[in-house]
Amino acid sequence: MIKIKRTKIAIIISTLLLCPSAMANDAYDVFSLGEIVVSEQTGVRDITIDNTMTAEQIELIGAKTVADALDYIPGVHVAQSSKGEKFLTIQGFEQNKVLILLDGVPYYETNYGQLDLNQIPANIIAKIEVVKGASSVLYGPNGMGGVVNIITKKGQEGVSGDIQASFGQMGQNQESATLSLGKNGFSLFATVNHRGRDAMRMSNNYEPVLSKIKDKYGDLPKKMVVEDGGKRENSAYESTNIWVRGGYVNESSEIFASVFSLNSDRGLPYNTRNNKVFSGFSSFADISEYKDTGLDLSGLHRVNDWLNVRVLAYHHMHNDSYDSYDTPKKEVKLATSSYSDYTAGGALFTDMQLADWNSLSLSINYKNDVHKKKNLAYIDTDRSHDYQRSQLDTISFSAEDTMTFGALNVVAGIAWHQQTVVEDSDKDAVSGEDGSDTVDPMLGLSYTFDNAGLAYASIAQKTHFATFSEMFDDTGARHDLKPERNTSYTLGWKNDLSHQWLNSIDIGFFYHDISDKIVSTYVPNPTFPDADLEIYQNVGTSEYYGIEISTISQLSDNIDLSFDYSYIHARNTSDNRDSDYFRDIPKDSVTAILNWYQPWLDINSNLRVRYRTDILIDERSGEWEADTLTIDMGIKKAITPQFSAYFNLNNLLDESHYEGYGQPNEGRSYEAGVKYRF
């Protein structure tokens, strides 16, 4: 049972009944070449739990980034890391165990295997597809917990676009411009987006706490308050994002090129629970650079009626710099740690319609990961070093076959993956200790009943290869790790109903059995005897299971309600574990979105409620969030067919909770803006 307090139930119900909601009607074209799984060729979406969020829905909830949008998808929870990044968990899996794709291209930095989801602006997104459990083998490895494919927009016929600006408290601002062009098969889509703030406002209910301080450089006390409320300390933020895509389409072929630059610099909000200061590193820091740039090439050729060939090539770069300071006042800069990473690769797909009842897709994926890190220490110069380079190669071969026998759909797939360590901190890898490979099979069934919807079941083996951060410890030594393995089971039912109060329902059960789990352990540090050294080993096992329920109701011609519930049982079953539980995984999650259009005033409005229970914040201290409740609302008024104004109010109740260890949430905030379409 969900443990909602009576007062919170009253607030949710009364607000849902009293508050209206908003729909967006922007025209756009979806970049279909960004979809790895082609719906005409495979029925994999019918055999597992999947969710799709469209551009209209993203604008409806007032999302500014992909992190804002994903937090409304069932089974997904967005939290904040100690580095100030927004990251997700899906059905209990951390983000580096989830395959994040940007138009079918893996999107991550090579050291930790994940990137800040706040880095991707919402105004470039056409839709987000989230597939859990037995996802297609065509995606490649490292999607152990599922796949998130962020599919962007492309230019459409004619000339169109929009200009938008908004402001909020404490210097919050956003400005963006989008242009779409299309003629005679040629198209162009371009957007520029700027976001900034002077500070983040904290909840009035936030209570300051003492942070533990481990100071090996100065003379800070062992405990002190680093965040006293009001304006969040060191939370200034600024980002500028540019995205351009051009292409040409005719009856038999499509070719597109995309370039992007996602660039931000920000202060690092101080951890309220635990901080460290050393001569070469400090948790009192700024992220002076956090930049992602990329070039993607995509192509499709329809060879004949039964064969399509698709190609994908990409080169993504990530640079970030971490500036460490001596105290929260940042009087002395101690060091700057910098990463310079890139991922380059490509994929070839063949989609074959072998018969009316049978289609087959084959793929080859290759990528080359390079991680370079350097450290410039201003106080203890012995801690400085120039760039050290490490390199991984990953290759995959996969086949996926879909067979349809009347109402029965059968999907079978198999993939072989291999990861090879090519270079190890400027040294060639030792032969025989440099690679690992796996075979991932998958089988799924779905059956469509005449009046009872669609039932589905699937089983799949999934692989996660170790990241650079897991292979290497702080001394530079490399530890050979086997891939993590997950056997995933899914069983579900979905149905479109004619009842006014329940238009559709989707119920899915899942079970994940993880072996060779890569977990961190602590051993004495040979360089600093009074400190522990964190290393990773294949000593873990765990299991996750649960249920997801999604419904949509058209309450009247102008009012609709979506309701999602998920339950996740995530347990660490490893020997010598610190805890039975995992961080940042809510046990129960409830999301409700009420939309109301008022035609006499031409006003769209919305109410959004999220409630979550039993979230572990820190394993060692055993700190939990018993429950969190967030209520947001928005209203949008069309002043002319081209010009509109909107207002969003977030965290209406000014609730205070933690979004991650030592990372309190933002308090009540508002945003007012205007948008002009042409």
N, C-alpha and C positions, 0 to 999 in steps of 0.2 A: 504493500500500500504506500501511496505517496503521503508523506507527513506534512500536509499544508495546514498552517494555523487558521483558525476560524476567521480572524480579522483579515488575513491575506485572501482567503476565499471570497469574503465579502467584497474586498477591493477589486479583485479580478472580475467577479461577476457583474458588479455594478458598473465598472468602467467599460466592460465589453458591451453592456446593454445601452450605455449612454453615448459612447463615442463612435464617430463615423470613420470612413476610410477611402484610400486613393488609388486610382489606377492610372497608368501612363500609357500613352498611345503613340510613342515614337515609332517611325518607320525605320527599318534598318535591314541589312542583309547579313545572314549568318555565314561566316567563313567555313563552308562545309568541308574543305580540305583539311581543316584542323581536327576532324573527327576520325580517330583511328579505326573505330568499329563502324562499318558502313551498314546501316539498317537494312538495306536491300540484300545484303550478302550474308548476314549472320543474324541469328535470333538470340544472341547472348544476353540482350537486355531483358528477355523474357524469362531468364532462368535464375536471376539473382535480385537482390534488393538494390534499386537504383532510384535516384532523385534528380530532377532537372529544375534549375531555376533560370528563368528567362530575364532578358533585359528589363521588361516591364515590371516584373516582380522585384528586381534589384532596385529600380528607381522607386517603387512603391514603398519599400522599407527604409528609404533614405540612406542606403549604403553608399559610402564614399570609396571603399576599397573592397577587394575580394574577401578579406577577413571579416568585414562587417556582414557581407552576404552569407558566407558559409556558416555563421553562427546560428542561422535560422533553419538549417537543414537537419532532419532527424538523424540521430546517431553521431552528429558532429559537435564537438565542443572546442571553442577557441579560447586560448589562455595567453598569458604574456610571460616571456622568458626573462631571465635575469639580465639579458642583453637588450631588453626593451623591444624584442621582436614579438609579433603576433604569430602564434603557431596553433595547429589543430591536433586533436585526437579524433579518430574514427573507430567506433566500436571498441575502444580501449587501446588502439595502436597509436604510438607517437608519430609525428609528422614524417620523420626520416624513415619510417616503415610504410609510409603511404606514398604512392607515385603521384606527384603533382606535375601536370602537363600544362603547357601554355600552347594551345593550338597543336596538340599532339607531341610537342617537344618537351623533354624532361626539364623541369625548372627547379634548380637547387644550386647551392654552392658546394663545392666538392669536399670540404673539410668535414662539416657536420651533416651534410646530406639534406639540408633544408634551408629555405630562405624566408625572409619576413613577408608574410602575406599582406601586410599593410602597404607593401611596395607596389602592388598592382592596382591601378585606379579602376573604379567601377565603370567609368564612362566608355571604356574600350570593349566591354564585355557584351557579347550577344547572348550567351547562355553559359551556365556551369553545369556539367554533368558529373554526378558523384555515383560511382559504382562500388559496391561493397561485396566482400566475400569472393565468390567464384567469378571474378572479372575475366575478361577475355585474355587468352594467352598472347594475343597480338601486341599487347601493351609492353611486353618485356618484363624484366625482373624488378625487384624492389617495390612492388605493389602488394606487399604481404597483407596490409590492412585494407586495401582498396585503391581506387584510382579517382583522382579529381582532375577532370579535363576542363580548363578554362578556355572557352572558344570565343574568339574576338569577332569584331564586326568587319565588314568589307564594304567598299563603295557600291552604290546603287545607281541605277539609271538616272540621268539628269544631274541637277545641282541642288544640294541640300546641306543642312548643317545646323548647328546651334551654338549659342554663346550663353554662358552661365556664370553667375557670381553669387557668393553667399558670405555671410559673416556670422560670428557668434561671440561669446564672452571670451575675455582674456586674449584678445587678438586673433581668435580663430577666424580663418578665411579660406576661401577656395575660389579659384577662377579657372575656367576651362573654355576651350573653343574647339569645335569639331567641324570638319569639312568632308563631304562625300561628293564624288564626281563619277559619272559613268556615261559612256557613249560608244556605240559600235563595238561592244565587247570589252573595251578598256574600262578600267575602274581605278579609283584612288580613294583611300580613306586615310585621313590624318587627324590627329588630335594632340593638343598640348594641354597639360593640366598642372596647376600649381596649388599646393596646400601648405598652410602654415599655422602656427599658433605661438604665442608668447609663453603660455603655460597651460597646464591642465588643472581644472578646478576639481578639488576633492570634495567628497560628501561632508556635510555638516555633522554627520554621525560618525565620522572617522575618529578613532581614539588613538593618540600617539602611543607608541610602544618603544621599549629600549632595544636597540640593535646590539648584538654581540660584535665586538671589534677585535680583529687580530691584526695588530699594527707592528710590523717588523722593521719599519723605517723611522717613524716619528714617535710621538709620545701621546697618542690619543688614549682616552680612557678605555677600559675593557668593555664598558657598556655606555651607550649614549643614544639620545634621540636624534635621528637624522631626518625625520619627516614629522613636522608638527601640525600639518593640516593646512587648509586654505589653498594656496597655490602649491601644486605639486613641485617639489624641489627638482631643479635641473630637467624640466620636462618640455623645454622649447623644442619646436620641430619645424622643419621646412623641407619640402620636396618639390621637384619639377620633373614632370614625366612627358616624354614625347613618343608618339607611336605613329608610324607611317606604313601603309601597305598599298602596293600597286599590283595590277595584274591584267591578264587578258584571257578571255573565254570565248571559244567557238563551239561548234557542234561536237567536235571530237576531242578537244584538248582544253586544259586549263593550266595556267602557270602564274604564280604569284611570288613576290618578294616582299618581305617585311623587315623593317629596321625599328629598333626601339632603344630608348635611353630612359631608365628609371633611376633617379638620382635624389638622394636625401642626405641631410646632416641633422643631427639631433643631440640634445643632451641625453644622458642615461639616467632616468629617474632612480634615485638611490633605493636599494633594498632596505626595507624597514626592519628586517630581522637579523641580517648577517652581512658583515662587510670585512674586506681584507685589504691591507696595505703592505706591499713589499717594494723593494727598490726598483723592480722591473715591472710590477703590475699592481693595479689598485682597482677596487670596485667603485671608487669615486672617479667617474670617467665621462668622456664625451665620445660619441661616434661622429668623428669629423668628416668621414666619407663613408657612404654606403651606396654603391652604384652598380647597376646591372645594365649591360648593353648587349645587343644581339642582332644577328642577321639570320633570317630564316628563308629558305627557298622551298617551295612546294609545287608539285606538278601532278597532273592526271592526264592519261591518254586512254581513250576508249578504242581499243584495238579492233574489236568487233562486237557483235551482239552479246557474246558470252564472256569476254575478257576485258578487264580494266587493269591498267598498271598505274600505281601511284609511287611517287618518290618524295623524299623529304631530306633536306640537308640543313645543318644549323651550326652556328658558332656563337656561344654565349659566354660573356665575361662577367666576372664579379670582383669588385674591389671594395675593401673596407678597411678603415683605420680606427684603432681604438686608442684614445689618449688617456693615460692614467695620471691621476693627481694625488697629492699627499693627504688632503683633507676634503670634507664637503665644500669648503670655501674655494677650493681649486687654486691655491696660491702658488704651488710649485708643481710643474709638470715633470713626472718621473720617467715616463717612457711612452713610446708610440709603437704599438704592434699593428702590422699591416698584412693583409692577405691580398694576393693577386691570383685569381683562379680562372680557369676557363674549361668549358665543355664543348667539344666539337664532335659531330657525328652525322649519321644519316640512316635512312631506312628505305627499304624497297618492299612494296606490297603488290601482290597479284590477287585480284578478286575474280573468281571464275564461277559463272552460273552453269554448272555441268548438266543440269536437267531442271525441269520445273520444280522438282522436289528436293534438289540437292545443290548447294553452293559451297565452295571451298576458297578459303583465303590462306595465302602463304606469306611469310614475312622474314626479312633479314634485318636486324638492327645492330648497329655498331656505334660505340661512343668512346671517346678518349677524354679522360679526366686528368687535369693537371692542377695541383695545389702548390702554391708558393707562399711562403711566410717569411717575414723578417721582423726583427725587433731592434728599435733604436732606444737605448737606455741613456738618459741624460745624467743620472746620478751615479749609478753603478755601471760604468761603461763595459765591464766584463760581461754583462748580460746582453750586449748588443751582438747581432749577427746579421749578415746580408741574407738575401733570399735563399731559402732552402727549397728544393724542388722535389715533388713526389708525383708519380704518374700511375694511373690505372687504365687498362683497356677492358672493355666489356663487349661481348658479342652474343647475339641470340638468334636462333632459328626457330620458327614456330609455324604450326599448321592448325587451322580451325575449320571444321566441317559442320555444316548445318543441314539436317535432313528433316523434311516435313512429310508426315504421313497423315493426311486429313487434319484432324484437330490436334495431333501429337507433334510436338517439335522436339528434336534431339540435337544437342550441340556437343561435339567432342573436340578436344584440342590437346595438343602436346607442344612443349617448348623445351629447348636446351639452351642453357645460359652458361657462360664462362666469364669469370673475372680474373685478370692477370695483373699482378704488380710488376710494372716495367721499371720504375725508378723509385728509390727509397732514400729520400733526403739527400739528393745529389749522388747517390751510389746506385749502381745497377743492382737489381734484385738478384738474390742467390738462386741459382737454378734448382728446381725441385721444391722450392718453398714459396713460389711466387704466384700460384694460381689455385682456383677451385672452380668446380662446375656442378651443375644440378640439372635434373630433368623434372619439369612441372607438368603433370597431366591434369586434365579437367574434363568433367562430364556433367551435363545438365539436361533436364527434361522439363517441358511445359505442356500443359493440356488445356485447351479452350473448351469450356462447356457452353451449351446453347444459351442458357439463362443464368449461369452461376459463375461467370467470370473465368479467370485463368489461374490454375494452380501450377506451382513450379517447385523444383528441387534440384540441388546441384552439390557437387563435391569437387574440390580443387586443391592442389598442392601449390604453395607459393613460397618464393625465395626472397630473402633480404641479404645482400652482401654487406660486409663490414665497410664502414666509412673510414676515411683517413684518421679522423679523431679517435675512432675506436681501435685502429691498428697501432697508433703511436702513443706512447706515454710522454710525460713532460720532460723526460731525459733524452728523448729522441729515439729510444729503442722501439723496434717494431715487434709486435706480437702476432703470430699467424693465427687467424681465426677462421673457423668454418662458417659457412653461411647459416643464418637463421632459417628455420623451416616452419611453415604453418600449414596444417591441414584444415581447410575451411569447409563447413557444411551450412547449407542454406535451405530453408523450407518456407514457402509462402503462398499467399493467395491475394489476388487483386480483382476488383470488380467495379465496373461503371454501373451505377444504379439510377433508376428513374425517379426515386423518391426525392421530393423537394428538400427535405431536411438532411438528406445524405446522398450526394451525387456520386461519390466514389469512395472506395476504401481500399487500403493496401496494408496487409499484415504480413510481416516477415520475421521468421525465427532464425537465429544464427548461432553457430558454435565454432570456436577457433581453438585448436590444440597446437601450441607452439613448443618446439624443441630446439636444442642448441642455441637457446636464447643468449644473446650477448649482453652481459651485465657487468657493471663496474664493481670492482673490489678495491680495498685499500691495503697497501703493504708499506713497510718502512721505506722512506725515501733515502737512497744512498747518497744523494747530494746534500740534502738538508735533513739530518737525523732527527730533528725535533718536529718534522712535518711528515704527513702521510703522502704516499704516491698513489694516484688513482690509475689503475690498469683495468682493461676489459678482458673477459674470459668467456668461453662457451660453457657456462655452468648452469644455465637457467632453463627452466620450464615454466609455462604458464597456461592458463585457460581463460577464455572469455566466452560468455554466452549471454543471450538476451533476446529482446523482442522490439520491433519497431512497428508502430501503427500510425497511419496517415489517413486523414479524411478531408473531404471538401464538401461544403454544404452551401447551396444557393438558397438563402433564407427568404429572399424576395427578389423582385426584378432588379433592385439596386443594392442589395446587401448580400455579401457572401462571407463565409467563415472557413478558414483552414485550421485544422487541429492536428498536432503531431505529438505522439508520446513514444519515448524509448526507455527501456530498462537495460542496463549493462551490469553484468556480474563479471568483474575482472579480478583475477586472483593470481598472485605469484606463488607457484608451487615449487620453486627452486630450493635446494638444500642451503642451509646457512643464510637464509634471506633476512634482510633487515626488517621487512614488513610483508604481510600477506597482501597488501594493497598497492596500487599504483597511483601516482600523482595525476591530477588534472583530468580525472574520469568521473563524471557525475553518475550516480547510481540511477536516479530517475530524472528524466527531462521532459518538460511540457512546453510546447510552443503553440500559441494561438494568435492568428492574425485576422482581424475583422475589417472588412472593406465596405465602405458605404459611399455611394454616389448620390448627390443631391441635385437632380436635374434642374430644378427651378432656380438654383443659384449657380449651377455649373461648377460645383465644388466636389472634389474628391478628398476623402479623409480616411485615416487608418488608425487602428490601435493594435499594438503588438505587445504580447505578454510572453515572457520566458521565465520558467521556474525550474530550478535544479536542486537536487538534494545530494548530500553525502559526498563531497568532493575533498579528497585528500590533497592538502597543500604541500606537506613536507613529510617524507617517510621517517626521518630520524627523530624529529621532534613530535611526530604524531599529531600535527596541526590539521584540523578539518574545518571546512565550511559546512555546517549542518544543512543550510539551505540558502539559496539566493533567488531573489525575485527582481526582475527588471521589467518595467512598463514604459514603453515608448509610444509616441503618437505623432502624427503628421497631418497636415492639411495643405491642399493645393487648389488654387483658384485660377481658372482660365480667364484672363482679362480680355484678350482677343484670341482668334484662332492661332496666332503665332506667339503671343506673349503670355506668360504665366508667372505667378508668384507662389512661394511655398514657405511653410514654417514647420520645423521639426523640434519636438521636445523629447529629450532622451533621459532615461532614469527619472521618470516623473516623481517617484516617491523618495528620491535622493538616498537610495539604499547604499550602504557601505558593506563591501565584502572584498575578498582577495581574488584576483584573476590569475594568480600564480604565487609561488613562494616569495613573500616580501614585496608583492606588487599589488597595492590597493587599486580598486577600480576608480573610474571617473565618476564624479558626482553628477547632480542634475545639470544638464547643459541644453542650450538651444541653438538653433541655426535658422536664419531667415535668408531667403535668396530669391532671385529672379532668373528666368530662362527665356531666351528668345530663339525660336526656330525659324528657319527660312528654307 
